[in-house]
Amino acid sequence: MAKILFVMTGADHWTLADGTPHPTGFWAEEAVVPFQAFTAAGHEVVVATPGGVVPPVDAGSLGPEQNGGPEGAERMAAAVDSFEALRRPLKLSEVEVADYAAVYYPGGHGPMEDLAVDEDSGRLLTSALDSGRPLGVVCHAPAALLAAKRSDGTSPFAGYRLTGFTNAEEAQAGLAEKAPWLLQDRLVELGVDFRAGEPWASHVVIDRNLVTGQNPASSAAAAAELLKALG
């Protein structure tokens, strides 16, 4: 059994361009589906957040419309409740990549608020990438890549093929015009090779040890690729 680190947002809002706090957190499907896949395979999941705060779930991700109806919503809420590691996260500043076999970042708009500027997360991402360990990042969680820098100021992810929540999806979700910045734009500015799939369809990009998923629908496929990499 291996230990897998989930690095998760501690933010319960995303500050929009006009200063309005948009309620958010982590997206339930992006945490629950990989958690279930990893634990079913016999692995242990450990959660870490900035400051060790309990990661807030985005209430919107628990709705019937996001989970195939009322019964799906009930199952998702129950799955979040049963994810015990969420209630006892480690402090991100105290985590060492060497203690884990793989690292995974679920999304939601929360990472746009905190992980995008978190230096501890940036150092951890750089270490995970350099270590060759499987590193999975899904949906809005690639915002965390913005905080990863080498000593010369360059991004360790420059030149990597990857994906994340697209401008088209942000527009269709109704937040693009209100956003202070768009994830796809900022990732392209880093120098990555951004690969966009069809909006809302599962789309996973693998480059070396980096596995990225575009949106919530990509969570299961991203988890499957990480498990394959773990052998």
N, C-alpha and C positions, 0 to 999 in steps of 0.2 A: 504493500500500500504506500502510495506517495502522498506528500502534502502539496496542495495547490493553493496558492495565495490569490485571493480576490481583493483587488484594490478598488475601493468604492468611494463614491462621493459622500461628503458630510453636509452638503449644501441642500437646503430645502427650498431654494428659489434661484432663479436666474435673473439678473438685473438687465432689463431691456434698455434700448437706446435712450428712452425718455426717462430712465431712472426707476421705472415701475418694477417691483419685484414680481416675477412670474412664478407661481408655485410649481415646484418640481421636486426632484430627488433622483433616485435610480429607477430605471424602468423594470418592472417586475419580471417580465418574460426573459429579459436579458441576463438576469441574475438566477432566476429559478430554474430555467431549462438547463443551462450548463451545470448548475449545482446538482440537479437530479442526475444528469448524465455522469458526472464525475463520481458522485457517491455510489451510484449503482455499479460502477466499475471498481469499487472498493477503495477509492481514494478519500482522503480527508481534505476538507475545505476550511481554510482559515481566512478571516476577513480583517482587513486593515483599512483605516480611514485617516484623514488629516485630524490630528488631535485625539484619535481614538473615539470620536463621537459615533453614536449609533446611526447608521446610514438611513435616511428617510426614504420611504417609498413614494414615488409619484402617484398620487391618488388616481390620476387619469389612466394609469396603466392597470388599474384593478377593475375598470368598468366593463360592463357586458359587451359593449361595442368593440373593445380591444381583445376580448377573450372568447369570441364566438357565442355569446349569449350569457344569460344569468348563471347557468350551471358552470360554464367555464370560468366566469368571474369568481364564483364561490371556490372553485378548485384552486385558482390562482391565489386568492386571499389566504386560503388554508395553507398553501405551499409556502407563502411568505412567512406565515406564523410558525411553521415548522422548521424554518431555516434558522436554527438556534445560534449559529455563528454570527448572525447579524446583530445579536443582542450583546455580544462580548467581543467587539473588534479590538485589535491591537492598534497602537499608535504607529502611524506610517513612518514616523521619524526613527522608530526603534526596530524596524524590520530589516532583515538581511536576506537578499536574494538567495544566498548560498543555502539557506534553510529549506528551500522549496524546490520541487521538481518542475514546476511550471507557474506562470503568472497570468492572471486573467483580469481584464478591466471591463465590466459591464457599463452600459451607457445610461441614457436619460439625460435631460438637460443639465442635471447637477454638475457634471464634470466641466461644463462650460464656465461655471462660476468659480469652482475651487481648484480642481486638478489641473486646469489649463495654466495656472500660475504657481503651482505648488512645487517648490524646489526639491523636497524630499521625494515626491513622486517622480520628478524629472531624473533625479539620480538613480532611483530604482529602475526606471525604464531603460536608462542607458546601461546599467549593470546587467539587467536581464537580457537585453539585446546582445551585448558583448559576450555573455556567458554561453550563448547557444541554446539556452533553455527555451522550451516552447513559450511563446508570448502571444496571448490573444487579446484583442482590443476590438470592441463592437460599438457601432452606431455613433453616438456622440462622445464616447470615451476616447477616441483619437484626439480629442481636444487636449488630453494630457500630454500628448507628444510635443505640444508647443513649449512645455516647460523643460524638455530634455535638451541639454546643451553640453557640448564638449568644452574642454578648457579654452579652446580658441574661439568659442562662441558659435560654432557651427552645429547643425542638428545631426545627431547620429542616425536619423531616419532619412536624411537626404539621399535621394536616388533609389529608395525602396519603393516597390510596387505595393500599394495599399488602397483601401477604400474606407468609407465612413458615411455618415448621414449626408446626403447630397443637397445641393442648393435647391434642386427641383423638389425634393421631399420636404425641405423646410418651407418652401413656398406653398406646397399643397397642404401642409399642416397649419398654415396661416400665420407663421411667425417670422418669415423672412424679412418682411418690411419693418418689423418691430425690433429685429435683432441688432445688437451693437456690432456684430460681425458674424460671418457665416463660416462654418467649419470647413467646407470644401475649399473656399477661397484661402483660408489661412494655411491649410495643409499644402496647397499648391505653392504658396509663398515660401514654405520651408524647403521646397525643392524635391518633394516626393513625386512619384509617378502615380497620380490619383486615377483609379479605375472605377468609374461609375457604372452600375448596373441599372436595370429597370427599376423605377420607383416602387418601393414596398415589396419587391420580390427578393427572395433569398439570394445573396451574392457574397461570396467569400473570396478573398485574394490571399495567396500564400507566397511569401518571398523569404527564402531561407527559414529562419525560425520564427518569423513574424506571421501571425494569422489575423487578418482583419475581416470584420463583417460589416455590411453596410447599414443594417437596420434591425429592428426586433426580429423580423422573420429569418434573419441570418444566424440567430443565436444557436440553434440546434446544429447547423452545419459547421459553425466555427468550433463548437464544443467537440464534435466528432473529429475534426482535424487535429485538435489539441490532443485528444485521446490517442489518435493514430501516431502522433509524434512521440507520445510518451511510451508507445509500444505496449 
